[in-house]
């Protein structure tokens, strides 16, 4: 088990919530009017209809440039049902909100009887339960998250809650039993569970007596007072789409390795691009022998999205060069790191950009560099282990600063996985760092984001 002594060796300080200024302007727009009409009926919808309506609103808002989106957000009056949608769109682009989200009966957070917050908003729970799999098929991932969380927890020098860990067994039934035990034991806040099915099982209960920071997204929205935080393929697809749209890309060729996560990333990319008038021209398998016919189509290809592992990407790069795509923007998911680590082989990947964690890309204040931590802790080794370690680290920070994030429109956490904010529905929005390969080594991409 990760110890306080190990955590002390890894940390040099503590994280804090930072703020950004806001501005005030006003205007109107026909696209916003259409989105507003859909938002007005959103509260009366359920199930698939509600999800489809939300996607349609998001698609409309994606068509607005940053200045227009900010202007229209300022113009919306308090209580307008569209404001939370517009605010979420602003946050996804790393732009400031003109005012806090309208915390209606749909979602709000109450810190309960916690002691008063510190000046920077630090207000952790009094007794914290952590629901993670220490048995079952997800136990290795659970150990990485656990050790990252402990690193942040033991690195904090101020008041810390009593912390208790409960095994979910990697199942929905195990999660429900663990949650009930955590409630019976008097915990006032819960971090976890980790699996999608586990989160779905817990959120399906509806109102929960003890609030939860779930470490994944289920198939239902978080009940009011609860939060979901995830590192999903969809998030990477959306981040890649925003990256390409900032570079005025209109036509993207997507290549995947065939697994579910890779296809989900492409689906999210396609959805975001479509809302902005761009398109995924084709989605093809990494084993496609000749990419020429896809590039030769009318309109051509402006960029390439690679939802593949590093070994596959190395094989694809020569194929891209043969059809004239080596000088086009090439963006990958973080899976491109899997199977890399030998610069002499990975030089072929130079110039490919991919979303990454701030900690692994360039480091964060208060936590030792990823390379050093990996030497100490096996659970932080490799791209997957380091990513989950950073995820656990940020889970602790979110539990301690949740009230601040929920109540301040300008509040965010400069976390190990990226910049973290909370939207009006209890979902943590993450703006990742960006990296690229240079001489076969993954390095931060300095100009990849304005956030």
C-alpha positions as CSV (number, residue, x, y, z in Angstrom):
1,X,0.0,0.0,0.0
2,X,1.2,3.5,-0.8
3,X,2.5,5.2,2.4
4,X,2.7,8.7,3.8
5,X,6.5,8.4,3.7
6,X,6.4,7.6,-0.1
7,X,4.1,10.5,-0.7
8,X,6.3,12.9,1.1
9,X,9.2,11.9,-1.1
10,X,7.2,12.5,-4.2
11,X,5.7,15.9,-3.4
12,X,7.1,19.4,-2.9
13,X,4.0,21.4,-2.2
14,X,0.3,21.4,-2.7
15,X,-2.0,22.4,-5.6
16,X,-4.3,25.3,-5.6
17,X,-7.3,26.6,-7.4
18,X,-6.7,29.6,-9.6
19,X,-9.0,32.2,-11.1
20,X,-9.3,34.2,-14.4
21,X,-11.0,37.5,-15.0
22,X,-14.2,37.8,-16.9
23,X,-15.6,40.5,-19.3
24,X,-19.0,41.8,-20.1
25,X,-20.6,42.3,-23.5
26,X,-23.9,41.4,-25.1
27,X,-25.4,40.5,-28.5
28,X,-27.8,38.1,-30.2
29,X,-27.5,35.4,-32.9
30,X,-30.0,33.2,-34.8
31,X,-28.0,30.1,-34.0
32,X,-28.3,30.9,-30.4
33,X,-32.0,31.5,-30.8
34,X,-32.4,28.1,-32.3
35,X,-30.3,26.5,-29.5
36,X,-32.4,28.5,-26.9
37,X,-35.6,27.0,-28.3
38,X,-34.1,23.5,-27.8
39,X,-32.9,24.3,-24.3
40,X,-36.3,25.6,-23.3
41,X,-37.8,22.1,-23.8
42,X,-34.8,20.2,-22.5
43,X,-36.1,19.9,-18.9
44,X,-39.2,18.0,-20.1
45,X,-37.3,15.4,-22.0
46,X,-35.9,12.0,-20.7
47,X,-33.8,9.2,-21.9
48,X,-32.7,9.1,-25.6
49,X,-34.7,12.2,-26.5
50,X,-32.9,14.2,-23.8
51,X,-29.5,13.0,-24.9
52,X,-30.3,13.8,-28.6
53,X,-31.6,17.2,-27.7
54,X,-28.4,18.0,-25.8
55,X,-26.2,16.8,-28.7
56,X,-28.2,19.1,-31.1
57,X,-27.7,22.1,-28.8
58,X,-23.9,21.3,-28.6
59,X,-23.7,21.0,-32.3
60,X,-25.3,24.4,-32.8
61,X,-23.0,26.1,-30.3
62,X,-19.9,24.5,-31.9
63,X,-20.7,26.7,-35.0
64,X,-20.0,29.9,-33.0
65,X,-16.5,31.4,-32.8
66,X,-15.0,32.2,-29.4
67,X,-15.9,35.9,-29.5
68,X,-19.6,35.3,-30.5
69,X,-20.0,32.5,-27.9
70,X,-18.6,34.8,-25.1
71,X,-20.8,37.7,-26.2
72,X,-24.0,35.6,-26.3
73,X,-23.2,34.1,-22.9
74,X,-23.0,37.6,-21.4
75,X,-26.4,38.5,-23.1
76,X,-28.3,35.6,-21.6
77,X,-30.3,36.6,-18.4
78,X,-30.0,34.7,-15.2
79,X,-32.2,31.6,-15.2
80,X,-32.1,31.2,-19.0
81,X,-32.1,27.4,-19.7
82,X,-29.5,27.9,-22.5
83,X,-26.9,29.5,-20.2
84,X,-25.6,26.2,-18.7
85,X,-25.1,24.8,-22.3
86,X,-23.3,27.9,-23.4
87,X,-21.2,28.0,-20.2
88,X,-20.2,24.4,-20.8
89,X,-19.1,25.2,-24.4
90,X,-17.1,28.1,-23.1
91,X,-15.4,25.9,-20.5
92,X,-14.5,23.3,-23.1
93,X,-12.7,26.0,-25.0
94,X,-10.9,27.2,-21.9
95,X,-12.8,30.5,-22.0
96,X,-14.1,32.3,-18.9
97,X,-17.7,32.3,-17.8
98,X,-19.4,35.7,-17.3
99,X,-21.1,34.4,-14.1
100,X,-21.6,31.1,-12.2
101,X,-23.7,28.4,-13.7
102,X,-27.4,28.6,-12.8
103,X,-27.4,25.9,-10.1
104,X,-31.0,24.9,-10.3
105,X,-32.7,21.8,-9.0
106,X,-31.0,19.9,-11.9
107,X,-27.6,20.1,-10.2
108,X,-26.0,21.8,-7.2
109,X,-23.3,20.9,-4.6
110,X,-23.6,21.3,-0.9
111,X,-20.4,21.0,1.2
112,X,-22.5,20.1,4.2
113,X,-20.9,20.4,7.6
114,X,-17.3,20.7,6.4
115,X,-15.2,23.2,8.3
116,X,-14.9,26.6,6.6
117,X,-12.8,26.9,3.5
118,X,-9.3,28.2,3.4
119,X,-8.5,31.4,1.5
120,X,-7.8,29.5,-1.7
121,X,-11.0,27.5,-1.5
122,X,-9.5,24.3,0.1
123,X,-12.4,22.6,1.9
124,X,-11.9,18.8,2.0
125,X,-14.4,16.3,3.3
126,X,-14.4,15.3,7.0
127,X,-14.4,11.6,6.4
128,X,-13.6,10.3,2.9
129,X,-14.4,7.0,1.4
130,X,-12.6,5.8,-1.8
131,X,-14.3,3.1,-3.8
132,X,-11.8,1.3,-6.0
133,X,-11.3,-2.2,-7.3
134,X,-8.6,-4.0,-5.3
135,X,-9.8,-7.3,-6.8
136,X,-11.2,-8.4,-10.1
137,X,-10.0,-7.4,-13.7
138,X,-9.6,-3.7,-12.9
139,X,-7.5,-4.1,-9.8
140,X,-4.2,-3.0,-11.5
141,X,-5.8,0.2,-12.8
142,X,-7.3,0.7,-9.3
143,X,-3.9,0.5,-7.7
144,X,-2.5,3.3,-10.0
145,X,-5.4,5.6,-9.2
146,X,-5.1,4.7,-5.4
147,X,-1.4,5.6,-5.3
148,X,-1.9,8.9,-7.2
149,X,-4.7,9.9,-4.8
150,X,-2.6,9.0,-1.8
151,X,0.3,11.0,-3.2
152,X,-1.9,14.1,-3.2
153,X,-3.5,13.3,0.1
154,X,-0.3,12.8,2.0
155,X,1.3,15.7,0.3
156,X,-1.2,18.1,1.8
157,X,0.0,19.8,5.0
158,X,-3.4,21.3,6.0
159,X,-6.3,19.5,7.5
160,X,-7.0,16.1,5.9
161,X,-10.0,13.9,6.4
162,X,-9.9,10.4,7.7
163,X,-9.6,8.2,4.5
164,X,-11.1,4.7,4.1
165,X,-10.7,2.4,1.1
166,X,-13.5,0.0,-0.1
167,X,-13.1,-2.8,-2.7
168,X,-15.7,-2.7,-5.4
169,X,-14.6,-6.0,-6.9
170,X,-14.8,-4.4,-10.4
171,X,-18.5,-5.1,-10.5
172,X,-21.7,-3.1,-10.2
173,X,-23.0,-5.3,-7.4
174,X,-19.7,-4.9,-5.5
175,X,-19.9,-1.1,-6.0
176,X,-23.4,-0.9,-4.5
177,X,-22.3,-2.9,-1.5
178,X,-19.2,-0.9,-1.0
179,X,-21.1,2.4,-1.2
180,X,-23.7,1.2,1.3
181,X,-20.9,0.2,3.6
182,X,-19.2,3.6,3.2
183,X,-22.5,5.4,4.1
184,X,-23.0,3.1,7.1
185,X,-19.5,3.9,8.3
186,X,-20.2,7.6,8.4
187,X,-18.2,8.9,5.5
188,X,-19.4,12.3,4.2
189,X,-18.0,12.1,0.7
190,X,-17.1,9.3,-1.7
191,X,-14.5,9.1,-4.5
192,X,-15.2,6.4,-7.0
193,X,-16.1,3.9,-8.4
194,X,-13.8,3.5,-11.4
195,X,-15.6,1.4,-14.1
196,X,-18.3,2.7,-16.4
197,X,-20.7,-0.1,-15.4
198,X,-20.0,0.5,-11.8
199,X,-20.8,4.3,-12.1
200,X,-23.9,3.5,-14.1
201,X,-25.1,1.1,-11.3
202,X,-24.5,3.7,-8.6
203,X,-26.0,6.7,-10.4
204,X,-29.0,4.6,-11.4
205,X,-30.0,4.7,-7.7
206,X,-30.9,8.4,-8.2
207,X,-30.6,10.6,-5.2
208,X,-27.6,9.5,-3.0
209,X,-27.3,10.1,0.7
210,X,-23.6,10.8,0.5
211,X,-22.3,12.7,-2.5
212,X,-20.0,11.0,-5.0
213,X,-17.1,12.0,-7.3
214,X,-17.3,9.2,-9.8
215,X,-14.2,8.3,-11.7
216,X,-15.9,7.6,-15.0
217,X,-19.1,8.5,-16.9
218,X,-22.1,6.3,-16.6
219,X,-25.0,6.0,-18.9
220,X,-27.0,8.5,-16.8
221,X,-26.1,12.0,-15.7
222,X,-24.8,12.5,-12.2
223,X,-27.7,13.1,-9.7
224,X,-27.7,16.5,-8.2
225,X,-24.8,17.1,-5.8
226,X,-22.7,14.3,-7.5
227,X,-19.9,14.7,-10.0
228,X,-18.3,12.6,-12.7
229,X,-14.6,12.9,-13.7
230,X,-13.2,10.7,-16.5
231,X,-10.4,10.2,-19.0
232,X,-12.6,8.9,-21.8
233,X,-11.9,8.3,-25.5
234,X,-14.7,10.8,-26.3
235,X,-12.8,13.5,-24.5
236,X,-9.7,12.9,-26.6
237,X,-11.8,12.9,-29.8
238,X,-13.3,16.3,-28.8
239,X,-9.9,17.7,-27.8
240,X,-8.4,16.6,-31.2
241,X,-11.3,18.2,-33.0
242,X,-10.8,21.5,-31.2
243,X,-7.1,21.3,-32.0
244,X,-7.8,20.8,-35.7
245,X,-10.5,23.4,-35.9
246,X,-8.1,26.0,-34.4
247,X,-6.0,25.3,-37.4
248,X,-8.9,25.8,-39.8
249,X,-9.0,22.2,-40.9
250,X,-12.1,21.2,-42.8
251,X,-11.5,17.6,-44.1
252,X,-10.0,14.9,-41.8
253,X,-9.1,11.3,-42.6
254,X,-9.5,9.1,-39.5
255,X,-7.7,5.8,-39.0
256,X,-8.4,3.4,-36.2
257,X,-7.0,0.2,-34.8
258,X,-10.4,-1.5,-34.4
259,X,-11.1,-1.4,-30.7
260,X,-14.1,0.2,-29.1
261,X,-12.3,3.1,-27.4
262,X,-10.6,4.1,-30.7
263,X,-14.0,4.1,-32.5
264,X,-15.6,6.1,-29.7
265,X,-12.8,8.7,-30.1
266,X,-13.5,9.0,-33.8
267,X,-17.2,9.3,-33.3
268,X,-16.7,12.2,-30.9
269,X,-14.3,13.8,-33.3
270,X,-16.8,13.4,-36.1
271,X,-19.6,15.0,-34.1
272,X,-17.6,18.0,-33.0
273,X,-16.2,18.6,-36.5
274,X,-19.7,18.4,-38.1
275,X,-21.0,21.0,-35.8
276,X,-18.3,23.4,-37.0
277,X,-18.8,22.7,-40.7
278,X,-15.9,20.3,-41.0
279,X,-16.0,16.6,-41.8
280,X,-14.4,13.2,-41.3
281,X,-14.1,12.2,-45.0
282,X,-13.5,8.5,-44.2
283,X,-12.8,6.3,-41.2
284,X,-10.5,3.5,-42.3
285,X,-8.7,0.6,-40.6
286,X,-5.0,0.8,-39.7
287,X,-4.5,-2.3,-41.9
288,X,-5.7,-0.5,-45.1
289,X,-3.0,-1.2,-47.7
290,X,-3.5,1.9,-49.9
291,X,-4.7,5.2,-48.6
292,X,-4.5,6.8,-52.0
293,X,-8.2,6.4,-53.0
294,X,-9.4,8.2,-49.8
295,X,-7.0,11.1,-50.4
296,X,-7.9,11.4,-54.1
297,X,-11.6,12.1,-53.4
298,X,-12.9,15.5,-54.4
299,X,-11.9,18.1,-51.8
300,X,-8.9,16.0,-50.6
301,X,-7.7,15.7,-47.0
302,X,-6.5,18.5,-44.8
303,X,-5.4,16.5,-41.8
304,X,-5.2,13.0,-40.3
305,X,-6.5,11.6,-37.0
306,X,-4.8,8.5,-35.7
307,X,-6.7,6.5,-33.2
308,X,-4.1,3.8,-33.0
309,X,-1.2,2.6,-30.8
310,X,2.4,3.7,-31.4
311,X,3.4,0.5,-33.2
312,X,0.6,0.9,-35.7
313,X,1.4,4.6,-36.1
314,X,5.0,3.8,-37.0
315,X,3.7,1.6,-39.8
316,X,1.2,4.2,-41.0
317,X,3.6,7.1,-41.3
318,X,5.2,5.8,-44.5
319,X,1.8,5.2,-46.0
320,X,0.8,8.8,-45.2
321,X,3.9,10.1,-46.8
322,X,3.3,8.1,-50.0
323,X,-0.1,9.9,-50.5
324,X,1.2,13.4,-49.7
325,X,-0.1,13.7,-46.1
326,X,3.2,13.9,-44.2
327,X,3.1,17.7,-44.3
328,X,-0.6,17.9,-43.1
329,X,-1.6,18.2,-39.4
330,X,-1.4,14.7,-37.9
331,X,-3.2,14.3,-34.5
332,X,-3.4,11.1,-32.5
333,X,-5.0,9.9,-29.3
334,X,-2.9,9.3,-26.2
335,X,-2.8,5.6,-27.2
336,X,0.0,6.6,-29.6
337,X,2.3,6.3,-26.6
338,X,1.6,2.6,-26.2
339,X,4.4,0.6,-27.7
340,X,6.8,3.5,-27.8
341,X,9.9,4.3,-25.8
342,X,12.8,3.6,-28.2
343,X,13.7,6.9,-29.8
344,X,15.6,5.3,-32.7
345,X,12.3,3.6,-33.7
346,X,10.0,6.4,-32.7
347,X,11.7,9.1,-34.8
348,X,9.2,8.3,-37.6
349,X,6.5,9.7,-35.3
350,X,8.1,13.2,-35.1
351,X,5.5,15.9,-35.6
352,X,2.4,13.9,-34.5
353,X,0.5,15.8,-31.8
354,X,-1.5,14.1,-29.1
355,X,-3.4,15.1,-25.9
356,X,-1.4,14.3,-22.8
357,X,-1.4,14.9,-19.0
358,X,0.3,18.1,-17.7
359,X,2.3,16.0,-15.2
360,X,3.8,13.7,-17.9
361,X,4.2,16.5,-20.5
362,X,6.0,19.1,-18.4
363,X,5.4,18.5,-14.7
364,X,3.3,20.3,-12.1
365,X,4.1,22.2,-9.0
366,X,4.2,20.0,-5.9
367,X,4.7,16.6,-7.5
368,X,8.0,15.1,-8.5
369,X,8.6,14.5,-12.2
370,X,6.9,11.4,-13.7
371,X,10.2,9.7,-14.5
372,X,11.3,9.9,-10.9
373,X,8.0,8.8,-9.5
374,X,8.0,5.8,-11.8
375,X,11.3,4.7,-10.4
376,X,9.8,4.6,-6.9
377,X,6.3,3.3,-7.7
378,X,5.6,0.5,-10.2
379,X,1.9,1.7,-10.3
380,X,3.1,4.9,-12.0
381,X,5.2,3.2,-14.7
382,X,4.4,3.2,-18.4
383,X,2.0,5.6,-20.2
384,X,-1.1,3.9,-18.7
385,X,0.1,3.8,-15.2
386,X,1.3,7.4,-15.2
387,X,-2.0,8.5,-16.6
388,X,-4.0,6.8,-14.0
389,X,-1.7,8.0,-11.2
390,X,-2.2,11.6,-12.4
391,X,-6.0,10.8,-12.5
392,X,-6.0,9.7,-8.9
393,X,-3.9,12.7,-7.9
394,X,-6.5,15.0,-9.4
395,X,-9.4,13.1,-7.8
396,X,-8.1,14.2,-4.4
397,X,-7.8,17.8,-5.5
398,X,-11.4,17.8,-6.8
399,X,-12.7,16.5,-3.6
400,X,-10.9,19.3,-1.7
401,X,-11.9,22.2,-4.0
402,X,-15.3,21.0,-5.2
403,X,-17.3,23.8,-3.6
404,X,-15.0,26.5,-5.0
405,X,-15.3,25.0,-8.5
406,X,-19.0,24.7,-8.3
407,X,-19.6,28.3,-7.1
408,X,-17.0,30.4,-8.9
409,X,-17.3,30.9,-12.7
410,X,-13.6,31.7,-12.9
411,X,-12.3,28.8,-10.8
412,X,-10.2,26.0,-12.1
413,X,-7.6,23.5,-10.9
414,X,-4.2,23.3,-12.7
415,X,-4.2,19.6,-12.3
416,X,-1.9,16.7,-13.1
417,X,-4.2,15.6,-16.0
418,X,-4.9,19.1,-17.3
419,X,-6.9,22.2,-16.5
420,X,-10.1,21.1,-14.6
421,X,-13.4,22.8,-14.3
422,X,-17.0,21.7,-13.5
423,X,-19.9,22.4,-15.8
424,X,-23.5,23.1,-14.9
425,X,-24.5,19.4,-14.7
426,X,-21.8,18.0,-12.5
427,X,-19.3,16.9,-15.1
428,X,-15.6,17.7,-14.8
429,X,-14.3,19.2,-18.0
430,X,-10.6,18.6,-18.7
431,X,-8.5,20.7,-21.0
432,X,-5.5,18.4,-21.6
433,X,-1.9,19.4,-22.3
434,X,-0.5,18.6,-25.7
435,X,2.6,16.8,-26.7
436,X,4.4,15.8,-29.8
437,X,7.4,13.6,-30.8
438,X,10.7,15.2,-31.4
439,X,13.7,13.0,-32.3
440,X,11.6,10.1,-31.2
441,X,10.9,11.4,-27.7
442,X,7.5,12.8,-26.5
443,X,7.9,16.4,-25.5
444,X,5.4,19.2,-24.6
445,X,3.9,21.1,-27.6
446,X,4.4,24.7,-26.5
447,X,1.9,26.3,-28.9
448,X,-0.8,23.6,-29.0
449,X,-3.2,25.4,-26.7
450,X,-4.2,28.9,-25.7
451,X,-5.9,27.7,-22.6
